[in-house]
Amino acid sequence: MTSTISTAKRTDAPTGVLATLRATPVQVRYLLGGVLVNQMGAFVQTFLVLYLTAREFSLGQAGFALTAYSAGAVLGTILGGELTQRFGPRATIVGAMSTSAVILALVPTLSGPGRFGLLLAAIALAGLATQSYRPAAAVLLSDLIPDEHRVMGFSMMRIAMNGGAALSPLIAAGLILVDWDLLFYLDAATALGYALLALTLLPKVAAPREEEEVETADEPGVRGGAYALLFRDGRYLAFLVSVLFGALIYVQYTVALPLKITEEGHPAALYSGVLTASSVILILCELKITSYVKNWKPYVAGAGGTALMGIGVAGYGLPFGSSVTIVACTVLFVLGVMTSGPTMFAHPATYPAAVKARYIAAHQAVFGLGMALGPTLGVLAWSTLGNGIWAICGVLGVIAGLCARVGLRGHLAA
């Protein structure tokens, strides 16, 4: 598929960090501000198990509920792509966030004895609604920002998400001291705030015409609908394999690494320090790194960064696993994430408008699937292989890098 087509216009403006910020349309700033605020209140997935056990549900029930939320989230990205394709991005964001606000506000009323079935359904629907906005936000970002700033724009969206995710636990810690239910009420309030912001400040971008057809890069003479084309697009399928393996690797940083640190007798403060340092590095450095990386060929940034991420995680398995080694490997891992992440997230937005929302949704659903499967697979691998898990991560990183090279090969830098 000829994926260098975009609805945004290319200009000859400078492309550094400050130049990008100055060139960013005000509507994009509203969009990213909404993402930041919404992410600051995104407590459910992080604190759901703790919340339910505090409400005297069993650990098994809490784990089942978290699985239901994750499944809903994966399906939500697919639904969001479909809604965006049919009704446009602004309408999808307003609808998804409004629905999410209502469901989240109802969760505390369903957390009493004998209501677990209803609670489970509400949590699954919350995951579905909460994640449905993401394809719409990505489509709107790609439509509003000039082509040469696309990768930087998606880097800014990642910064907004990571910044909100970094602040969210701090806010949650204060709310829990007052009342656990406040987690859901504030989450609902931020979702409703994002819906109102989208309704009043974001532009109404028309949904693409369904009859518009495009063709794949692998089969330039073959035309059809978005999903039919996607499953025949060998390059994009290779890209999705890279995304899946990359997500499986990424999540081990929060699943298997703390298990390693605890078992090897390192202080718990080491893991807290690693998390804090990586978050600070991502927030402070990603935009600057992206200002250089975005001028690389996409397959170089995607493949190189993904492989570097895998190599960094593989380093956790070195026999001299000192605290210094863990920190150094984490820095290498984060460098890989910053190198590949913006390019990988921007790539689906380079496809034509007739299929863009569904390609973005497929990417986000596969990423969400990897993030959902990663914890279970990571715990299983650690319990059976111990430090052998890191060698597997290294191999997966190399495979993911090769798949990224295939998937992004032939695409020009945005």
N, C-alpha and C positions, 0 to 999 in steps of 0.2 A: 504494500500500500504506500502511496506517495504521502509520507507522513510529515513533510515539511510545510504543508498548507496550514494556515492559521487565519482566524478572523481579525487578529490584531495587525496593525500596519508597522512595517519596519522603518526605522528612522536612522539617521547617521549620527546620533548623539553619542557622547562618551558613555562608557559602560562600567565605570567603577562603582563602589558602594554608594558614595554620596551622589553621584550622577544618577544612579538608579532610584535612590530615595527622592531626589528632586523630580525625576521623570515619572514617578509613580502617580497615577491618577488618584484623586481624592476618594473615588469610590472604592479603589483597591485598599486604601487605608481603612475605610469603614469596614470592608470585608475582613481584613486581617485583625482589626480591633474586635470585631464580633467573635472571631475564632479564639482570640486570646481570652476574652471574658468568659466565653463558654467553656474553654478548657480549664480555666481557674476553678470552675465549679464542677468539674467532671470527677465526682467522688465515687460513683457507684462501683465501677469495675475494681478500683484499688481497695476500697474499704468494705465491699459487700460481704466477704466472709467474716470479717470482724464484727460488722453490724449484726448479721444474723446470729452469730454465736452469742453476742451480747443480748440478743432477744430470745435466747434459750432454744434456738434451733440447734440440731446436731451438726457436727462438722461435716458429716456426709450430706446432709440437706444443704448446707451452705456451699459445699463444693458442686453439688448438682445445680444449684441456682446460678453459680458463676459460669458453669458450662452453658446453661440456657441463655445467659446474657451474651456470652461469646458467640454462640450460634446465631442469636438474633442479630448481633452486630455484623457478622459476615453476610447474612442475608440482607441486612439493611443497606449495605453498600450497593448490592445488586439492584435492590428496589430503588435506591436513590438515583442510580444511573438511568433506570427506566423512566422514573418520574421526570428527571431532568430532560430526557430526550423528548418526552411528550408535552410537558407543561412549562419548561424553561427553568433556569437555575433559581431565580428569585422566589418563584412560587414554591419550588421544592424546599428551599431553606425555610421559608415561613411555615409551610405545612409540617415539615419534619420537626422543627424546634417547638412549635406550638403543641403538637401531639406529645412530644417528649416531656414538655413541662407538665401537662395534665397527668400523664402516667406516673412520672416521678413523684408528683405531689400525693398520689394515691397510695404509693408503696407503704408508708408508715401505718396507714389504716388497715393494711392487709397483713401486717407482721404479727398478728396475734395468734393464739392457739387455734388449731383447726382450720386455718386458712392457707395452708402451704400451697395447695393447688392453685388458688387464685393468685397468691404471691408469685409463684413460679411463672405463671402466664404473664403477669404484669412486668416481671423482670425481663422476660424474653422480648416482650413488646417494647420495653424501654431500650434494650439494646438495638432492636430493629429501627425504632424512630430516631434514636440519638445519632446513629451512624449514617442515616439516610442523607444528611445534609452534605456529607463530604464530597461526593462526586459533583454536586451542584456548585460547591464553593470552588473546586478545582476548575470546572468549566468556566465559571464566571471570571476567575482570575486570569485564565488563559485568553479569554475574550477581551478583557479590559487592558491588559498590559502589553506594551510593544514587544514584538518578537525578540529583539535583541536583549530584552530584559526578562525573558520568560524564565530561564533557569534561576536567575536572581529572585524573581517573584516567588517561585516555589520554595526557594531557600528562606525567604521572609515568612512564608506560611509555616514552614517547619520551625522557625524560630518562635513564632507566635504559639504554636502548639507546645513546643518544649518549654517555653517560658511559663505558659499556663500550667503545664504539668509539674514544673518545679515549685510553683507557688501553691498549688493545690494541697499538698500534704500539710503545709504550714497553716493554711486556713482551716483545714479539717481538724487539725490538732486542737485549735481553739474551740471549734464548734462541738467537738466530742465532750469537752469539759462541761458544756452546758446541757446538751441533749443530743443523743445520736440521731434523732429524727431530723435535726437541722441540716444534716448532710443532704438529705433528699429535698428538703424545702429550698435550700440555697441552690442546689443543682437545678431544680425546676425554675427558680427565679432567673438564673443566668441563661437558661435555654429560652425562656420567655423574652428576656431582654434582647437576645440575639434575633429572635423572630421579629420583634418590634423594630429593631435597627434595620433588618433586611427589608421590612415592609416600607419603611419611611425613607431610607437613605441609599439603598442599592438600586441600580438601574434595572428596568424590566427588559431583559434580553429575550427575544422571541425564540421559541423552540425551533429546532431545524425541521425542515420539511421531511416527512417520512418517506416521500417518494424519491428523494435525492439518493442516488446510488453511487458507490465508489468501488474501487478495485484494489486488490492486494498487490504488494510489491512482488511477491513470489509468483502470482498469477495475474499479470496486468490485463489479460483479456477476459477475466472472470469477474462478473458483477453480482451483487446480491445484497441481502440485509446485513446488519452489523454483526450479529452473532454467527451467521453462516460464514462471513468473511473472516471473523476472528479465529474460528476453528480451522480455517484453511490457511491462515497467515502464519507460516512456520517461524518467521522471525519473531513475531509477537509472542508465540507460544514459548519460544526459547527465552524471551525476556521474562515471561511469567514464571518459568522454572527458576530463573535467577532470583526473582523476587521471593519466591517461596523458600528457597534454600537460604537466602540472605536473612529472612525473618526468623527461620529456625536457629540460625547462628546467633543473631542479635539477641534473642530472648534468653540465651544461656548466660549472658552477662548479668541477668537479674535472677536466674534460677540456679544454675549449676555453680556459678562463682561463689555465692554466699555459702553453699554447701561445702565447697573446697576450703574456703577460709575458716569455717568453723571446725571442720574435721582435722585440719592441719595445725590447729592451735593458735592461729593468728587472732589478735583481738578483734572483737566485733566492730570497734571503731574504724578498723581498716576498710571494711566494706562501706561504711557510711562516708568515709573520706573519699573512696574511689567514686561513689555515686555523685557526691557533691562536686568533686573535681571535674568529672566528665560532663556534668550538666553545665558548669561554668565555662568550660572550654567550648562546648557546642554553642552556647548562647553568644559568647564573646567573639568566637573566631570563625564561625561557619560562613557568615556573609563575606568576610575578607577573603577566605580561601575560595569561596565560590566566584568571587570577582576575577580570579585567575583561571580556575578550573573551567568556567563556562566558555572560555575561548578554546578549550581542547575539543577534539572530536568526541562526540558523545560516547562512542564505544570505548575510547581510552579512559575517560573519567569513570564510566560505569564499571567496566571490567577491572581496571586497576584498583579503584576504591573498594570494590567488593572483595577482590582477592586479598587486599591489604587488611580489610576487616577480619577475614577468616584467618590470616596469618597471625594477627594480633591476639585473637582468641586462642588459637593453637598454642601460643606462647605460654598460656597458663599451665600447660602440661609439662613445661621444662622441669627437669629433676631438681634444679636449684630454685625452687619456688619461694623465694624470699618476698618480703613486702615490697622491696624495691622492684623486683621482677614483675610482680602483679601490677604495680602502678605503671611501669614502663610499657607493659603489654596493653594496658588499658588505654594509654595515650596513643599507641599505635592503632588500636581498634577504633578509637574515636576519630582519628585522622582518616581512616578508611571510610567511616560513616559520613564524615563531612565531605570527602572527595566524591563519593558516588551518590549520596542521598539526593541532593537537589536535581542532578541530571536524571536519575532514575524516576523520581516523582514527576518531573516535568515531561518526560518522554510521552506518556499516553496523551497529553494535551496537544501534541503536535499532529494528531490525526484530524482528518476533515470533520467538519461540524456534524455531518450526517451520522457519524458513528462515534464521535469523540466521547460523549457521556458514557456510553456502554463500554468503551475501551478503558476509560478511567475507572469505571465501576469494577471491571474485571481485575484490574491491577490492585485496587484497594481491597477487594474481596480476597484475593490470593494472599496479599500481605497480612490481612486479618486472620486468615486461616493458619498461616505460619505462626503468627503470634499466639493463636489459640492452642495449636497442637504442641508448640515448643515446650511449655512447662511440663506437660505429661511425658513427652519423649525425653526431655532433659533429666527429669528425676529418675526415669527408668534407666537411662544410659548411665547416669552417675551411680546408681545402686548396683549395677551389674559390671560396669567397666571402670569406675573410679576416674582417675586422671586420663584414661583412654578416651573419654568423651572429647577431649580437646584435639586429639589427632583427627577424630572424625569431623570435627568442626573445620579443621584446616583443609581436609579433603573436600568437604562440601563448599568451602570458600573458593577453592580453585575451580571446582565445577561450576559454581555460580558465576564466577568471573568469566569463564569461557562462554557460558550461556549468554551473559550480558554482552560480550563481544559480538556474538552471532546476532543477538536480538537488536542491538543498536548499530550494527555495521551498516554503513551506507547512508546514515542519517547525518545531516549537517548540524554543526553546533548552532544552538538557538541564538 
